[in-house]
Amino acid sequence: MIVGLHHATLLTGDLARSRAFYEEVIGLQVDPRRPDMSFDGVWYDIAPNQQIHLMLLPNPEAGLQRPAHGGRDRHVALHTDNLPELVSRLEAAAVPYTLSRSGRPALFCRDPDQNALEFIEVAG
């Protein structure tokens, strides 16, 4: 019945800062088809028919203490075909990350708004 994930939506309080992270550090491309809405935001294509949406809206959980390891928090998991390159990009941008505690080739980091992201390496 469920055949895929269309998009995951994350809140941001500073769209320019988040765009720098998602575009320059993570390397995502903007989908220009986002319609005008009552709030600012951006859509990123991840794979055919899969996206991440950023919404510039107040965070109802502002000030909530997040676990240090993103795997212990709700998170979005994405595939990567080059985990070492991602590690280099995160380190160059001084973005902290932790390796998966499962032993899989994966890591967790947080975006500038403290949304947890998991990156799992898959064969390219």
N, C-alpha and C positions, 0 to 999 in steps of 0.2 A: 503494500500500500504506500509506504513512504519510499520515494525513489531518489532523494537527494536533499541537500541543504541549499536553499536559494541564496540566503544572505544571513550574516550576523551583524547586528547593529551595536555600536559602541558610542558612549557619550563622550564629548570633549568640551572643555571649558575654554580652550584656546585652539581654534581651528588651524591657524598658521603653524603653531608649534607641533600639533599632531600631524599635519601634512608633511612637515619636514621629517618627522620620524618615519611615517609610512612610505613616503616617496623616496627620500634620500638614504635612509638607513635600511629599511626593509626592501625597497626597490619596487613598490607597487605602482601601477599605472592607473590614472584617473579614467573613469568611465564618464564621458561628457554627456551622456543621455539623462543625467539626473534632472528631473523637472524642477521648476521653481516651486518652493514650498514656503510655509510660514516661518521657517527657521533655516539657517545656513547649514551646509554640510557638504559632503563629498562621497561619491561611490567609487570603490575600487574593484576591478575585475580580478578574481583570483584564478579562475579556470572557466571553461565554458559554463555559463548559467550559474556561477557561484560568485558571490561578492561579499565585501565588507563595506558597511555603511557607517560613516561617522556623522553624528548629529551634534551641532553646536547648541546644546541645551543644558540647563542647570542639572547638576548631579544630585539626585535625591539622597545619596549616601555620602555626601561630602563629610570628611572627617572620620569616616569609618576606618578602623585599624585593619589593614590587610595583612595576611600571612606573608612572611618573608619569601617563602617558596610558592610560586604561582600555581604549582600542582596541587596545593592545598586550598585553592580558591577557585571560584568559577572562572572558566577561561575558554578561549577559542583555540582550537588546535588546527594548525595548518601544516601541510606537507611542504618539505623543501627537498630539492635534489642536490643541495650542496651545503651541508651543515657547517663545514669548516669556513666557507666563505661568509656565511651568516655570522659566525663567531667573530671573524675578523672585522666585519662591518659594525657589529655591536661594540666590540672593544674600541675601535677607532672613534666611535661616537660616545664613548664612556657610558654605555647602557649596561647596567648590571644584569647578570643572568645566572641561572643555576641549571646544572645538568639534571636530567631526569633521574629520579631515584629508582626507577624500574630497571635500569641497565640498558634500556633501549637507546639508540642514537637520537636523542632528543634534548631540547633545552626549553627553559621557561624564562620569560622576561616580562617586563611591564612597559606599556606605552607611557607617554607623558602624563596621562590622566589616571594612571595606576590600573588600567585594564590589563588583566593577565593574558598572555599569549603563550601557546606552546608551539614549538616547531619540531616536527618529526621527520627525520631523514628517510626518504624512499629512493629506490633505484630510479635513475633518470632515464 
